[in-house]
Amino acid sequence: MAQRVVSALLAAALLAATQAERDGSTSTRGCAVSLDVAARVATAGCAGFEAFEVDGGAPLLAAANFWDGRSQDMSAESVVFRVTPRKNFTNSANYRLSKKRPGKTQLHLERVQAMRTQGAHGWDYFESTAGDKLLVMPNYYGCGSDRGPSHPDAACRSTAVYRWSERATEFREIQRLATSGPGQTDHFERGGRTYLVVGENFADQVAIFVWDTAGGAGQEGARGEGRFRRVQTLPCPGAGATAVAEREEARAVAARAVAARAA
C-alpha cells in the first residue's frame, strides 16, 4: 500500500470564527461557519488525528499512521505537526488550494516529531491531575501478529505513553503498558486522579489504568515518578475502541466491539 495523501479538515471552526470577527461578519445570532480543506497531509494508512495545544503554544496535530505498506512488522512513522495559519502560502498543494479559494486561510503543517509505531490506532492527548502532559499511542501490532500478552506482568508491552518534556520541548517515551491488540484509548478523572481506558481487542477485554505519581522508579519526568498502573479489567468480546461518557457525577465506559477479526 503506497503512501497516500489525505484531505484533512483541521480546526477550521476556530479559524473561521476568528476570520469572521475580523471581517465584521459576526452577528448577535451567532457565528455561522463553513469548513474548507485547509491543508493536505502526507500520511501512511492514517487511523486517526489528535489536535491539541501544550502550554498555550501553537496547535499541534498528531497523525497515527497504521502501516507504511513496506515494513514486515506493520510499522510506520507516526508524526506530530505544528499547525500555523498562513495566507499566500506558495508551496505545492496548499498553494493550489488557496488559488481555488482566494482569501481563505490555509494551514502550514511543520513536522516537529516522529515516533515509530506498529499498527497505530490513534493518539490520545491529555493532562493528568498532577500536571503531566501525556500522549498515549496504542500499537495494535506492538507484539507482532500474535495475540499478545493478557497478563499485566507480560514482557511484551504495546501501548506507549509519552510525556511532554519542557526542557527538550518534545514528547519522551516513559512507559509501555502490557496490552493485547490495543485500540483507540480514552481517559477521565475521578477523585483527583487520572485514568486511562484501553480496549484490548485480542484479549476480548477493556483495561483501566490509573496514573500514579508515587511509583515508577527509573521513569523520566520532571514531576517525579509518575506512571500508569492497571486497576481493573472488564470483559468485552471484540473490544476495539473505548469512549468515556460523563453525566454530572456518573461516568460510563463504552467499548466498540469489532465483529470481524482474524482468529
N, C-alpha and C positions, 0 to 999 in steps of 0.2 A: 504494500500500500504506500504509494508515494505521498510525500508531504503535501498537504493541502492548504489553501488559503481560504479562510472563512470570513464572512462579514459579521462583525460584532456590533451590537448597539450598546454603547458604553456610556453610562452615567449621563444620558442625554437630557433627562428631565431637569437636572440641576443647571446644566449649561444653558438649556433653552429658557428656563425661568430667569436666569441672570441676564441673558441677552434681551429677553422681552422687557425686563425692567429698565435696562439701559436704553432701549429704543422707545420707551414710553408707551408700550402696548399693553401694559397690565391694566386691570380694571378691578373695581370693588367686588366683582362677581368671581374673582379668582383668575388664575393664570392658565390659559389653555395652551398646551404644548403639544408638539408633534415630534416623533422620533425619526431621525435620519441616520443613514450609515455614516458614521463619523470616522471610521478607520477600518483598514483591513489588516488582520493579524495573522502572521505566519504560524501555523500550528501543525502538530503531528497527531492526528486522531484525538483531538481535544475532547475530553469528557466533561469539561466544565470550567467556568471562570469564577474568581473571587475578587471583588473590588473592595478596597479598604484604605484607610489612612493610618499612619503611625505618627503620633505626637503632633497632629495638625499639619503634617508635611504634605507634599504633593500626593494626589491619589495614586495608588498602586493597583495594578491588575495582575493577578496570578493565573496562569493558564496551566491546567492539568492535562498533560499530553499522555494519552494512554499507551501508544506504541508508535515507534518511528518507522515501522514497516521493514526494517532491516535486521535489527538485533535478534539474536536467538533466545534471549531471556525476557522478551516482551518489555523492554525498557525504552525510555526516551528521555529527552531533556525537558523538564517542566520549568517554565520561565516566569519570572516576576518582572513586570514592566512598570516604569514610571510614566504616568499619563499627564500630558500638558496640552492645553488648547492652543492651537496656532492657526492663524489665518495666512493665506498666501503661501502655504507650505508646498514647495515645488518638487517634492520627491515622489516620483513614480505614481503608484496607485492613489495615494492621498491627493496629489495634485489633480489628477483626472477627476476625482470625486468633486473637488472644490470648483472645477470648471463647469461641471454639470449643475451645481447648486451654488451660484455665486452669492457671497455674503454669509454663507453658513460656516460655522466654526468647525474646523477639522481637528482631530486629536493626533498628537505626535506621541508614539509609544517608544520609549527608550528602554532597551534591555538592561536591567541592573543586576540580575542574579539568575542563576540556573542551577537546578538540582537534578541529579539522575534519579528517575523513578521507574517503577515496574508496574505497568497496568494502573496508572494513576486514575483515581476515581473522583477527584475534585478536592480543592483546597478548602480549609475551614479556618478563618482568622477570628481571633477574639482576645480580649484582655482578661486575665484572671483577676479575682478579687484581691490578690496580693500585688497586682500591678504588672505582672509579667505579660508581655505581648507575644502571643503564641500563634503559630501557623502549623496546622496538622495536615498530613498527607497520608491517606490510606492507599497502600500499594497492593492492589488486588493480587498481583502475581509476585509479591515480595518474597514468597517462599517457593518460587518456581511453579510448575504446573501441578505439584502435589496439593493435597487439601490443606496442608499447613498445620500448625500447632493448634490444639484445642485446650491446652493447659497453660495457665499464666506463667509458669516457670520454663516453658519450652525455649529451646535455643534460638529458633527462627522467629524473628520479630519483624512484622511487615507494616506496621503503622508508624510513620516517622513524625516526631514532634520537633519543631524548630522554635527557637526563641529569639526575639529581636535583641541584637547587641548594639547598645548605644555607642560603644567605643568603635566598633567596626562598621556601624551603620549598615548592617545586613543581618539576615537570619542565620543562626547557627544551629545545627542539629544537636540536640541534647539528650534524646531518648528514643528508643524503639520499643513499641508495645507488641507483645505476643498476641497476634490476631490471625484469624484464619479466613482468607479471602475477604478483606475488609472493603466495604463500600462507602458511600458518602456518609460523613460524620455530622453530628450536631453537638451543641453544648448548651448548658444552662447553669444558673446559680441558685443555690439553696442554702439558707442558714449561714450566709457569709462565705460559702465555699463554691468552687467552680468544678463542674462535672463535664465529662466528655462521653458521648454516646457513639458506639461503633457497631454497625451491622456486620456480622461475620457470616458471609454467605456460605462458605464451605462447611462451617460448623453448625449451621441452622440455629443461630442464636444472636442475641444482642448483648454486647458488653458495655458496662457502665464503669467509668474510671473517675476518681476524684483527684484533684490537684493538691498534692501535699507539699507544704513549704518547710516541713521539719525533717524530711528524709532525703534520700538520694545522694549519698556520698559520692563525690567524684564528678558530679554533674556541673557543667559550666553555667555561669549566670551570676550577674551582679547582685541579684536579690536573694542569694543563698542557694539552698539545695533543692529547689522545687522539682517535682516530678509527678507523673500520674501513677496511681495505684488502683488496680481493679477492685471494685467493691461489690459488684453484682453481675450476674449473668442470667438473662431471660431467654427461654426457648422461643424460637421464631423460625419455622421452616422457610428456607429460601430468602432469608433477610438480605436485602441488597442496599438499602439506603434508609437513613433514620431522620426523623424530624421531631422537634420538641414543641408542643403547643402549650401555651400558658393562658390561664384564665384566673385572674385575681391570685389567690394563694395556691391554686391547684395547677399541677403540671402533668402532662401526659406525654409519653414517648410513643411515637408511631414508627413502624418499620415497614418499608415497602418490600414485599416478597417477590422474588424473581421466580416466576413459574417454571421457566425452562432454563436449564443449565446442564453442563456436561456432568455425567455421573462420575 
